Amino acid sequence: MLVAIAAVTSAQGPNKNLEPLGFLTGDWEGKFTRKNRAGNDEAVTATVKTRWRLQGQFLELEETQAIGKSTPTTTLLLVTYDPDRKAYQGYIFTSSFPNFPMSVVGEVTQGKLVLKVDAETSPVKASFIYERLDDGKYRGSSSIMAGDKEMTESAVYNRINKG
């Protein structure tokens, strides 16, 4: 069944609406400091691999974050364009909460992909922004409400391979 769906999707050709996200393809790394839930600073090293999937119908972004000596966490974003909603639509999966994928919806505006957790499908309030900087760099930012605390992070990622 999945092979038939993939064949139909692949036959449609590259999704032109995803072209503005092309700056994200490749391999990236970033280092930054963020506040943990206790309010303490923690150093984070992140690696990102971003690839086109199913003949350009989806963009897959896989990020692994290492914090000190703790077990690294991996987050997977799979995004496409939904012509009915006239919006980018995607899902975020994370090793921190493997049974709780988040549906996201968003747009590209002023060179930024802005995704927000779909309020219709999740009680979580979160946003994710991917901003193109000069060649070979982008800024990734997120804001997640965890109970009554907002957890934010922002980092500049440097391309290490065009992929």
Backbone bond lengths (Angstrom), bond angles and torsions (degrees), N, CA, C in turn:
res aa  C-N    CA-C-N  psi(-1)  N-CA   C-N-CA  omega(-1)  CA-C   N-CA-C  phi
1 M - - - 1.450 - - 1.532 110.41 -
2 L 1.349 117.64 -47.92 1.465 119.69 -179.65 1.519 111.51 -63.57
3 V 1.343 117.12 -34.60 1.460 120.05 179.04 1.523 109.67 -64.08
4 A 1.323 118.10 -40.79 1.464 121.44 178.81 1.517 110.92 -64.38
5 I 1.318 117.69 -42.50 1.470 120.96 177.58 1.520 110.55 -63.15
6 A 1.325 116.97 -43.91 1.466 120.65 179.78 1.524 110.62 -63.45
7 A 1.334 117.59 -39.74 1.455 120.43 179.96 1.519 111.17 -64.79
8 V 1.322 117.84 -42.22 1.462 121.50 178.38 1.517 110.01 -64.64
9 T 1.329 116.96 -45.31 1.460 121.08 -179.51 1.524 110.67 -63.49
10 S 1.345 116.90 -44.50 1.460 120.53 -178.26 1.515 111.51 -63.56
11 A 1.342 117.42 -34.14 1.453 120.79 -178.49 1.525 112.16 -66.58
12 Q 1.303 117.71 -19.46 1.460 121.12 -178.35 1.527 112.15 -74.82
13 G 1.318 117.84 -15.41 1.455 121.01 179.61 1.511 112.47 85.26
14 P 1.349 116.51 175.17 1.468 120.21 -177.48 1.528 111.77 -61.18
15 N 1.281 115.30 142.60 1.458 122.08 178.87 1.530 108.18 -81.56
16 K 1.317 116.99 105.89 1.472 122.15 -177.69 1.527 112.23 -59.97
17 N 1.326 116.77 -27.98 1.464 120.00 -179.86 1.522 112.89 -69.25
18 L 1.329 117.30 -15.34 1.463 120.36 178.73 1.531 112.79 -89.14
19 E 1.322 117.68 -10.38 1.465 120.39 -178.02 1.528 114.01 -53.13
20 P 1.347 120.21 -36.37 1.476 118.85 177.93 1.530 113.68 -62.67
21 L 1.332 117.41 -14.42 1.464 120.66 179.65 1.523 112.28 -92.57
22 G 1.318 117.73 -1.03 1.459 122.20 -177.04 1.520 114.22 -57.35
23 F 1.314 117.47 -27.28 1.475 119.95 179.87 1.521 112.10 -62.11
24 L 1.314 118.15 -18.46 1.465 121.51 -177.95 1.527 113.40 -84.63
25 T 1.334 118.60 -12.04 1.457 119.29 -176.82 1.518 110.94 -70.25
26 G 1.329 114.81 145.55 1.453 121.73 179.43 1.516 111.64 122.72
27 D 1.328 114.90 -169.50 1.460 122.69 178.37 1.520 108.39 -110.72
28 W 1.321 115.92 137.07 1.458 122.16 -171.77 1.527 110.66 -135.74
29 E 1.330 115.16 158.94 1.460 119.63 170.04 1.520 109.45 -144.63
30 G 1.324 113.95 150.53 1.456 119.93 179.23 1.519 109.98 -150.42
31 K 1.314 115.42 150.27 1.462 121.83 176.22 1.515 107.43 -129.07
32 F 1.321 115.38 134.25 1.451 119.23 -178.47 1.522 109.69 -156.57
33 T 1.305 114.90 170.05 1.459 121.96 176.68 1.518 107.86 -116.34
34 R 1.326 116.41 137.63 1.457 120.47 177.08 1.520 109.12 -136.47
35 K 1.313 114.67 163.70 1.470 120.80 176.55 1.529 108.34 -88.90
36 N 1.328 116.34 134.01 1.454 118.77 174.62 1.525 109.29 -86.57
37 R 1.333 116.75 -177.43 1.466 120.00 -176.57 1.518 112.98 -61.88
38 A 1.322 117.09 -26.46 1.463 120.91 178.70 1.527 112.10 -82.38
39 G 1.350 116.52 -4.30 1.458 120.66 179.39 1.518 114.24 88.77
40 N 1.333 116.76 7.39 1.464 121.26 179.73 1.524 110.58 -92.54
41 D 1.340 115.86 147.80 1.456 120.43 176.40 1.521 110.13 -71.91
42 E 1.343 115.23 141.08 1.450 120.18 173.34 1.526 108.85 -138.20
43 A 1.321 115.68 137.57 1.463 121.79 179.64 1.521 109.16 -83.18
44 V 1.338 115.44 134.83 1.461 121.78 -177.55 1.525 109.01 -124.75
45 T 1.314 115.92 134.57 1.459 122.19 170.06 1.517 106.73 -114.20
46 A 1.325 116.89 125.16 1.457 121.33 -176.55 1.519 110.51 -121.88
47 T 1.328 115.77 141.54 1.459 122.33 170.97 1.522 107.41 -123.56
48 V 1.330 115.17 142.23 1.461 121.15 -177.11 1.520 108.90 -132.10
49 K 1.336 115.40 135.58 1.468 122.31 172.40 1.520 106.72 -122.29
50 T 1.336 116.57 122.40 1.458 121.13 -177.87 1.527 108.82 -124.11
51 R 1.342 115.29 127.85 1.456 121.36 -176.13 1.522 110.90 -138.82
52 W 1.339 115.43 153.12 1.463 121.25 169.21 1.511 107.24 -77.88
53 R 1.327 117.05 142.65 1.460 122.08 178.00 1.522 109.89 -128.21
54 L 1.343 116.02 153.73 1.467 123.33 178.63 1.529 111.75 49.14
55 Q 1.333 114.73 58.18 1.461 122.05 175.89 1.522 112.83 57.52
56 G 1.317 116.81 36.14 1.459 120.23 175.87 1.513 115.05 84.61
57 Q 1.316 117.76 11.05 1.465 120.70 178.12 1.528 112.37 -80.80
58 F 1.332 116.50 -20.88 1.458 122.38 -179.22 1.516 109.73 -136.56
59 L 1.323 115.94 150.35 1.453 122.49 170.07 1.524 106.27 -111.32
60 E 1.318 116.02 127.45 1.463 121.52 179.48 1.524 108.99 -111.90
61 L 1.319 116.20 124.30 1.454 122.35 178.82 1.525 107.29 -120.28
62 E 1.330 116.63 119.62 1.459 121.98 179.35 1.529 108.84 -116.12
63 E 1.325 115.63 119.47 1.466 120.82 -178.16 1.521 110.00 -118.78
64 T 1.330 115.77 132.01 1.458 122.02 175.03 1.517 107.90 -116.05
65 Q 1.322 115.75 127.22 1.460 121.50 178.86 1.518 110.07 -114.26
66 A 1.331 115.50 129.68 1.462 122.09 176.11 1.522 108.20 -111.16
67 I 1.319 115.01 128.48 1.463 121.17 -179.83 1.521 107.63 -123.10
68 G 1.330 115.65 106.72 1.466 119.20 -178.87 1.522 110.82 56.43
69 K 1.327 115.79 -134.17 1.461 120.89 -178.11 1.523 112.84 -98.32
70 S 1.330 116.88 7.21 1.463 119.69 -179.83 1.531 110.39 -73.89
71 T 1.313 116.30 164.01 1.454 122.20 178.62 1.532 109.16 -64.05
72 P 1.336 117.38 128.80 1.471 119.39 178.99 1.530 111.23 -61.19
73 T 1.327 115.83 150.34 1.463 121.22 175.39 1.528 107.98 -108.87
74 T 1.311 115.41 146.45 1.456 120.99 179.58 1.519 108.88 -121.85
75 T 1.327 115.34 135.63 1.461 122.32 177.32 1.514 108.13 -123.74
76 L 1.314 115.98 136.16 1.455 121.96 179.44 1.519 108.66 -120.43
77 L 1.332 116.28 126.11 1.466 123.18 174.66 1.517 107.23 -112.75
78 L 1.309 116.52 127.72 1.452 122.81 174.81 1.522 106.37 -121.57
79 V 1.345 116.91 118.91 1.465 120.24 -173.37 1.532 111.04 -131.62
80 T 1.314 116.13 146.40 1.453 123.49 175.52 1.524 107.57 -141.81
81 Y 1.322 116.26 -175.20 1.457 120.34 176.74 1.518 108.38 -112.87
82 D 1.318 116.60 130.97 1.458 122.87 179.55 1.529 107.82 -102.73
83 P 1.339 118.32 105.37 1.462 120.00 -177.38 1.530 113.22 -66.61
84 D 1.337 117.79 -26.41 1.467 119.71 178.26 1.526 111.35 -68.07
85 R 1.329 116.64 -39.96 1.468 121.17 178.94 1.528 111.70 -87.48
86 K 1.335 115.22 -13.74 1.470 121.10 -173.66 1.523 109.85 54.08
87 A 1.335 114.43 48.76 1.463 120.98 -176.31 1.524 109.46 -154.06
88 Y 1.319 114.89 159.01 1.454 120.32 171.73 1.517 107.26 -76.91
89 Q 1.321 115.78 138.79 1.464 122.33 -177.80 1.520 107.45 -129.81
90 G 1.313 117.14 136.24 1.450 118.55 179.70 1.506 113.20 -158.29
91 Y 1.321 112.91 179.41 1.462 121.08 177.43 1.510 108.66 -133.78
92 I 1.319 114.88 141.27 1.455 121.69 176.28 1.524 107.41 -115.91
93 F 1.331 114.52 128.09 1.457 121.97 176.23 1.524 106.88 -118.62
94 T 1.321 117.82 141.65 1.454 120.09 179.94 1.520 110.86 -138.39
95 S 1.318 115.78 145.22 1.459 120.06 178.80 1.523 111.19 -68.90
96 S 1.329 117.50 -19.25 1.472 120.68 178.04 1.524 111.57 -69.18
97 F 1.333 116.22 -35.65 1.467 122.58 179.71 1.528 108.59 -135.33
98 P 1.354 117.73 72.23 1.465 120.64 -171.75 1.524 114.80 -63.63
99 N 1.306 118.81 -22.69 1.467 120.55 -178.72 1.517 112.27 -98.97
100 F 1.333 117.05 16.10 1.456 120.24 -175.58 1.527 110.68 -135.22
101 P 1.353 117.68 69.79 1.468 118.23 176.77 1.519 109.77 -68.25
102 M 1.327 115.67 149.48 1.464 121.15 179.43 1.522 109.49 -110.65
103 S 1.316 116.72 130.57 1.450 122.15 173.24 1.527 107.46 -85.92
104 V 1.337 116.70 132.07 1.457 120.78 179.92 1.524 109.45 -124.85
105 V 1.310 115.07 152.69 1.457 121.85 178.33 1.525 107.30 -140.12
106 G 1.338 117.03 146.74 1.461 117.06 -178.48 1.503 114.22 -173.04
107 E 1.333 113.72 -164.54 1.461 121.16 -176.11 1.523 109.48 -149.54
108 V 1.317 114.49 165.10 1.460 120.64 170.87 1.510 106.57 -102.85
109 T 1.316 115.31 124.17 1.458 120.77 178.79 1.523 108.80 -142.44
110 Q 1.302 117.05 132.43 1.463 124.20 179.17 1.527 112.25 50.38
111 G 1.348 116.10 44.54 1.460 120.98 176.80 1.514 114.92 75.44
112 K 1.335 117.23 13.56 1.461 121.17 -178.76 1.521 109.90 -123.64
113 L 1.328 115.88 136.20 1.456 120.53 168.50 1.524 106.16 -89.64
114 V 1.327 116.38 117.89 1.466 121.90 -178.91 1.526 107.44 -114.42
115 L 1.328 115.48 115.90 1.458 121.86 179.28 1.519 109.36 -116.67
116 K 1.320 116.07 138.40 1.468 121.26 176.46 1.519 108.13 -127.02
117 V 1.328 114.85 145.47 1.453 118.59 176.68 1.517 107.60 -61.69
118 D 1.319 115.24 132.47 1.460 122.33 -177.12 1.527 109.77 -66.10
119 A 1.329 116.41 111.65 1.471 121.97 -177.09 1.519 112.48 -62.25
120 E 1.333 116.85 -22.21 1.464 120.53 179.44 1.526 112.66 -74.07
121 T 1.333 116.76 -20.42 1.463 119.80 -174.10 1.519 114.44 -117.90
122 S 1.334 118.97 -6.49 1.461 119.73 -175.10 1.525 111.40 -149.97
123 P 1.338 116.17 143.03 1.458 119.46 175.01 1.536 112.30 -80.87
124 V 1.321 117.13 -10.33 1.462 122.07 -178.94 1.521 109.56 -73.84
125 K 1.326 115.97 136.13 1.464 120.48 174.45 1.523 107.25 -105.74
126 A 1.321 115.16 118.01 1.460 119.56 -178.14 1.523 109.70 -155.59
127 S 1.331 114.88 151.31 1.461 120.61 173.98 1.522 108.95 -138.82
128 F 1.328 114.65 151.70 1.460 122.45 -177.59 1.521 107.51 -136.35
129 I 1.326 116.44 129.10 1.461 121.12 -176.85 1.526 108.73 -125.86
130 Y 1.331 115.80 131.70 1.456 123.44 176.14 1.523 106.65 -119.95
131 E 1.325 116.07 113.69 1.465 121.42 -173.67 1.524 110.82 -117.25
132 R 1.327 114.99 123.50 1.461 120.09 177.23 1.520 109.42 -69.85
133 L 1.327 115.75 129.97 1.464 121.31 174.16 1.524 107.27 -108.22
134 D 1.322 118.78 -148.78 1.457 118.63 177.84 1.527 109.02 -69.15
135 D 1.331 116.36 173.85 1.461 120.82 -175.77 1.524 110.30 -56.31
136 G 1.309 114.39 126.91 1.458 119.10 177.02 1.508 114.50 91.72
137 K 1.344 118.35 10.05 1.457 120.42 179.55 1.532 110.22 -145.70
138 Y 1.327 115.05 149.68 1.454 120.69 168.61 1.523 108.55 -147.88
139 R 1.321 115.03 157.42 1.464 120.55 176.44 1.515 108.24 -106.28
140 G 1.316 115.45 129.38 1.462 121.56 174.33 1.516 108.37 -111.75
141 S 1.315 116.36 129.97 1.467 121.54 -179.68 1.515 109.00 -133.39
142 S 1.326 114.98 148.48 1.460 118.88 175.55 1.523 109.83 -144.60
143 S 1.306 114.11 153.93 1.462 122.45 175.86 1.520 106.63 -139.75
144 I 1.330 115.77 121.31 1.461 121.20 -178.32 1.516 108.32 -130.86
145 M 1.303 115.34 129.46 1.466 120.39 175.09 1.526 107.95 -85.60
146 A 1.326 116.08 119.92 1.463 122.20 177.26 1.521 106.61 -115.42
147 G 1.317 115.57 97.19 1.463 119.23 -173.75 1.514 108.39 67.80
148 D 1.324 115.95 -122.47 1.465 119.48 178.85 1.522 112.31 -100.72
149 K 1.354 116.84 8.90 1.463 120.70 -179.59 1.522 110.55 -112.22
150 E 1.326 114.34 137.90 1.457 119.56 175.81 1.523 108.38 -96.10
151 M 1.322 115.28 126.81 1.456 121.21 175.94 1.527 107.17 -105.02
152 T 1.326 116.12 122.63 1.454 120.14 -179.89 1.518 109.93 -124.33
153 E 1.311 114.73 153.28 1.453 119.88 171.72 1.511 108.39 -153.05
154 S 1.302 114.80 153.08 1.448 121.74 179.12 1.522 107.58 -151.67
155 A 1.305 115.79 135.37 1.477 119.54 -179.28 1.513 109.41 -148.05
156 V 1.316 115.31 151.62 1.447 121.98 171.27 1.521 106.74 -97.12
157 Y 1.321 115.36 126.67 1.460 121.99 -179.39 1.504 108.35 -103.94
158 N 1.340 116.21 137.39 1.450 123.30 179.29 1.534 109.42 -107.91
159 R 1.322 115.82 131.95 1.469 120.10 179.11 1.521 109.24 -69.19
160 I 1.326 115.58 131.51 1.456 120.18 176.12 1.530 111.82 -113.08
161 N 1.353 116.31 -10.89 1.453 121.54 178.54 1.528 108.04 -163.67
162 K 1.304 117.53 135.69 1.473 119.80 179.94 1.522 112.52 -70.35
163 G 1.331 117.73 -14.79 1.469 120.60 176.46 1.424 112.78 73.71
